[in-house]
Amino acid sequence: MNKQDLINHVAKVTGLAKAQAQEAVEATFEGIKETLQGGDDVRLVGFGTFTVSARAATTGRNPRTGEAIAIPASKQPKFKAGKELKDAVNG
């Protein structure tokens, strides 16, 4: 399922026009993104939790030359599925 499929699904299930469903989906994604940027977690009970994890700086190697490369520290968004979602997927 891609973003447009999700918008179509929301429009069908809720009875909203596709334009309104698109606004709702995009607002949801924007809210999640802004919350994670602010350093907070997003917990959706029964679905899962979005968090931000810090990744330390490391030294890697260029596979062609063997030259050392500095890989800077970064933040990684992560998602952990909730129990209800896991149970639904596993049957």
C-alpha positions in Angstrom: 0.0 0.0 0.0 1.4 3.4 -0.9 0.3 6.9 0.3 -2.4 7.2 -2.4 -3.8 3.8 -1.6 -4.0 4.9 2.1 -5.8 8.1 1.1 -8.3 6.1 -1.0 -8.9 3.7 1.9 -9.5 6.5 4.4 -11.9 8.2 2.0 -13.8 5.0 1.5 -14.0 4.0 5.1 -14.9 7.4 6.5 -17.0 8.7 3.7 -14.8 11.8 3.3 -14.0 13.3 -0.1 -10.6 12.2 -1.4 -9.3 15.8 -0.9 -10.4 15.8 2.8 -8.9 12.3 3.3 -5.6 13.5 1.8 -5.5 16.4 4.2 -6.2 14.1 7.1 -3.5 11.6 6.1 -0.9 14.4 5.4 -1.8 16.1 8.7 -1.3 12.8 10.6 2.1 12.2 9.0 3.1 15.9 9.6 2.1 15.5 13.3 4.2 12.4 13.7 7.2 14.0 12.0 7.0 17.2 14.1 6.7 15.3 17.3 9.7 13.2 16.5 11.7 16.3 15.5 10.9 17.7 18.9 12.4 14.7 20.6 9.2 13.1 21.8 7.8 9.7 21.1 4.5 9.0 19.3 2.5 6.2 21.0 -0.5 4.9 19.3 -2.1 2.3 21.6 -2.7 -1.0 19.9 -0.8 0.1 16.8 2.8 0.9 17.8 5.3 3.5 18.9 7.5 5.8 16.8 10.8 6.8 18.5 14.0 8.5 17.6 17.3 6.7 18.3 20.7 8.2 18.4 23.4 6.6 16.3 27.0 7.2 17.4 29.7 8.4 15.0 31.8 5.6 13.6 34.6 5.0 11.2 33.9 3.0 8.1 36.0 1.8 5.1 35.7 2.5 1.4 35.4 -1.0 -0.1 37.3 0.0 -3.2 40.3 1.8 -1.7 40.3 0.6 1.9 40.4 4.2 3.0 39.0 5.1 6.4 35.8 7.2 6.2 34.3 9.1 9.1 30.5 8.4 9.4 28.9 11.2 11.4 26.5 10.7 14.3 22.8 10.8 13.3 19.3 10.3 14.6 17.2 7.4 13.2 13.4 7.1 13.4 12.3 3.7 14.6 8.9 2.0 14.8 8.0 -0.8 17.2 4.7 -2.6 16.5 2.2 -2.9 19.3 0.7 -6.2 20.5 -2.6 -5.8 18.7 -0.8 -5.1 15.4 1.5 -8.0 15.9 -1.4 -10.3 16.7 -3.4 -9.1 13.6 -0.4 -9.8 11.3 0.3 -13.2 12.8 -3.4 -14.2 12.7 
